[in-house]
Amino acid sequence: MSRLHVFDMDGTLLRGTTASLEIARRLGCLPDLLRLEADFAAGAVDTRGFAVEICQLWHELTPELAADVFARAPWIDGLAHVLADIRRRGERSIVVTMSPDFFANRLRAYGIDEVVASRFPPLPLRTAPDPAGILTPADKVTAVERVRTALGLTRDSCIAYGDSGSDIALFQELNHTVAVNADHALRALARYQYDGNDLRVAYWMAMAQSSGSGGPPSPHSKETQ
């Protein structure tokens, strides 16, 4: 059975943080970003307005600095092992995130097959992004539908991993969903729940349940190290 594994990035693969927070900390503009996020949470700014604002905050961001922030970010344990196992099985993986593509695209080096992220101008940021390239939560559903259809897979062959409100629309569409260190709203929708720092545990749990078998070996066995 072939599958498509769909991963959110911020708060899911990035443990307890987001790409924006990590970049803002490095650039020394964290208070400004937190104010912007508060406006976003209050509905005063949408994803496209948010992207325009952070471009102005991050005018000093260079490709080298972005690469260093990515490398030092707190990625969830077991990510490379999970992606290697997905490829070994002949299955596919995709990250869908509203965060900037110049950050998320670096996940391809870990073994992600496809990355769908908000499109930003090249670094350093000197112009505002095209609003049409900035993703919304609904775009996560569209992206997954496009990929799974191209692969000839059913929705039941997709497993989604997420943590927050931006994943709600996608979790409402799929049967196999894993709330990873998630907020209350997403937990209520998810079929499976995982709290911890090892993606392998969430992966094996979802694989075992979605296949109706006893599942793969323990994530701490020699076979998965």
N, C-alpha and C positions, 0 to 999 in steps of 0.2 A: 504494500500500500504506500503510495507516495503522499507526501504532506507538504504544506507550506507553513512555515513557522514565522509568525509576524511579531516583531519586537518593537515596543516603544523604547525610546532612549532615555529621556529625562525622568529620573526617579525610578526607572526600571533597570536598565543596564548601568546607568549612572546612579550609584547608591546615595540616596538622600540629598541629591543636588541636581542642578541642571547645567547645561552648557553655558547658558547666560550668566548664571551665578559664578561659575568658575572663571569665566572670562572677566567679569566685572571685578571680582576679587583681585585678579592679577593687574588690572588696569587702574585700580584704586577708585572705581566709581560705583562701588556696591550700594552706598546709600541712595544714589540716583536711580539705580536699577530697582531697588526695593520699593521706592516711591512709584516707579512706573508699573511694577507688578501689582501694587495696591490699586492703582487706577484700572488696570486690566481686570482684576478680580471684581471691582465695583462696577464694571461695565462701561467705564468712562472712555476706554480705548479698546479697539479690537485687535486681532492678530496683525493686521496690516499696519495699523497705526503704531503698534508696539515695535514692529520691525523698523519703521522709519526712525523712531526715537532711539533705538539702540544703535543704529548706524551712526547717529550723531554722537552718542556716548563713546563709541568704539573707534573713533577716527585714528587712534594711535595703534590699532591692532595690525600687526604684520603677519605674513604667513609663518614666519619662524616662531613668533610668540604664540600663535594659535596652535601650532604643532606641539609646543612645549606644554601648553595648558592641557591639551588632549592627553599627552603622555603621562602627566602627573595627576589626572583626574581619578577619582575613586570608582573604578569600574568594578562591577559585581564579580565575585570569584567564580571561576569555572566557565567564563564566557568562551574562551578559545576552545575548551574541551567540548562544550555543547555544539559549537559551530562545526568542529571537526567531525563529530558524530553525525550531525545532520548531513554533511557531505558524504560521509562514508555510506550512509543509507541510501544515497541517491535522491535525497529530499532537498528542498529549497528553503532559503531564509531571506527575510526582508526586514529592514528597519524602516519604520514610517514615523517621522517626527516633524514637529512644527519648528524645530530649532534650525539654525543656519546650515546650509549644505557644506560650507567650507569646513565645518567641524564634523558633522555626521558622516561625510564621505570617507573620513579616515577609518571608519569601521570596516571598510572593505579589506583592509590589511589583516583584520582578525578573521576573515573568512565569510563575511556577510555577502550574499549573492547580489543583492540589490538594495540601494538606499534611496528613499524618497524623502526629501527634506525641503524646507523653504529655500528658494533660490535667492542668493544675495550677490551683489557685485563682487568682483575680485578684490582681494585685500591688497593694499589698505583701502578701507571704505571711503570713497570720495563722492559717491552719488547714492541717492536713495534707491532701494530695491523696487523692482516692478511689482505693484500690488498683486498682479495676476499670479506671481510666482510664490506668494506667501500662503502657506497652507492653513486651513482651518480644521477643526475636528472632523467635519463631514468629509474632508478630502482623504482622511485615513480610510474610510469605507470605499471611496472611489478607487484609491490606489490598490487596495487589496483585491477588489473586484476585477480590476484590469489584469493584475498579475495572475490570479488564480484562474481566470478565464483563458488567458494565453497558455497556461500550463495544462488546461483541460481538467482542472480539479473542481470538486464540489465544495460547498461551504463546510461540509462535515469533515473535509480533509485539511482544514485550516486550524491552527492553534495560535491564539493571540495571547501575548503577555503584556500587561500594562499595570499602571498604578493610580491613575487619577481621572479627573473629569474629561480630559481630552480623549480618553479611550472609551467613553461611554457609548457613543454611536457605533463604534466597531464591535464592542462587546454585545450590543443588542442584536447584531446581525449574525454572529457566529455562535455555534454550539459549544465549542471547546475553547474556554477562556480561562486564563490564570491571572489572578490578582496577586501581584508581587509587591510586598510591603505597601499595600494599597490603602487608599482612603476609604471611608465608610461607604460612600456612594457606589464605588466600583466593586467593593466586596459583595454588596447586595446583588450585583448582576453576574458576578463571576461564577463559573461552574466549579473552579478549583481555587484554593487560596494557599499562598506560601509567604511566610515571614522569615527572613534570614538573609545571609550573605553569600549563598552558593546557588548559582543559577542551575547547576546540575540537578539539585534536588527538585526544583520546580519542573524542570524538563522531564525527568524520569517519571514524576508523578503524573504529569499530563499525558505522556506517552503511554503509560500503563493503562490509564483510564480510557483514553481515546481508542486504544486498540482492543480493549476488553481482555487483555492478558495479564499475566503477572508482572509484565514490564521488564525492562533491562536490568542489569545488575546495579547494586548500590553505587552511588556516585563516589564512594570512598574505596571501592574495590580496585585492585590493580588494573583491571581491564579498562578503567576510565581515567586513569592517572596519566 
